Amino acid sequence: MAKAGYFTGISHSFTKSPTEAGGEGINLQRKCHIMVNYDLPWNPMRLVQRIGRLYRYGQQKRVVVFNVHSPDTADEQIIDLMYTRIDQVVNDMAGVSSEFNEQMQDDILGEIADLMDVSKILAEATVAGIHRTQERIDEALARAKAATAKQRELFEHAASFDPDETRHELRISQEHGAAFVQGMFQQLDIEVVDTTHNELLWHIRLPEPVQQELGVTRSRYEVTLDRILAINRPGTHMLDLDSFLMQYLIRKAKSYDFMGLSAVIQSDNLDGAAILTSLLRWQNDQGQRMRQEYTAYEIAADGQVTVNPQAFSEWLKQPAQTGDVTIDREQNRSWFEATEGAADRRLAEVSNQHLHPENNQWVSGAWLEQE
């Protein structure tokens, strides 16, 4: 079945439909891998949406996209003129921000294209001529530019938009996930028999105590954190948050006996005396949760707090060793109060009239033994 103003290929057969309906809300990746766009949209994000119906998880073949147009025609001349004008406006608007990138350019182009009556301009071009058409394009672009600028201005004020807002957030990547899984395998005596596919695929053997805790009789598994690899290899177990094995590793890591939520650790690359982590949350006027951040706080011996230190992100990828420190309750209280103040300041930084602090949930903590 095919929809959406483009061809979709099932093997090598094609069908077509004259609407844009298939641009969203329909998944074709399991049956189709060839697309022919015969009515190119002005908004580039709509083209991305179309391709996304085929190029997504579950696609087993290379996706091929053909774009059909009519060269050497009056329409092409007008279209080229329009694209030139639009590009000038888009680059001008996107270049205002120091964070300019192609994604921002596409977003602005999409807004302008939606605000211009492109079909009307092209229809009148056959009568008005190229000079008059150029004037119409410039007039339409001026109106669209003003409207787009106003939209973005309103959005920025409503959301307290700040392009630097996420720059210092703690980034948790697949590399961190791999370090966690490998570390837990070692702690729980889960044997990694072999690794393949650039160490993205692990062949593991579960010891009998782990099998009993999980209630499984099978001991050998082929597991990965790479979703594409899991899709292309039937029988490979994907270690995502729905995985029974990943849930087991997380449950063990958080257990009291394992010291997963509080511990003393040795550290060469962390300069502080302690580390705390928490989840910061914000909500809207209706009490709906709108934002959440996993945040780390490194506390120095003098009580100075550094939020999301880069060294902590790198430390998470390395094996940790248990350490030994002398506990001072009054000092701990002072450190915790200083960290609460840092968390409150972060909650306040992000908050605005539409985004209110919800809570701060403390997750884990550790004292650092310096060698």
Order of alpha helices (4+ residues) and beta strands (2+ residues): beta-beta-beta-alpha-beta-alpha-alpha-alpha-alpha-beta-beta-alpha-beta-alpha-beta-alpha-beta-beta-beta-beta-alpha-alpha-beta
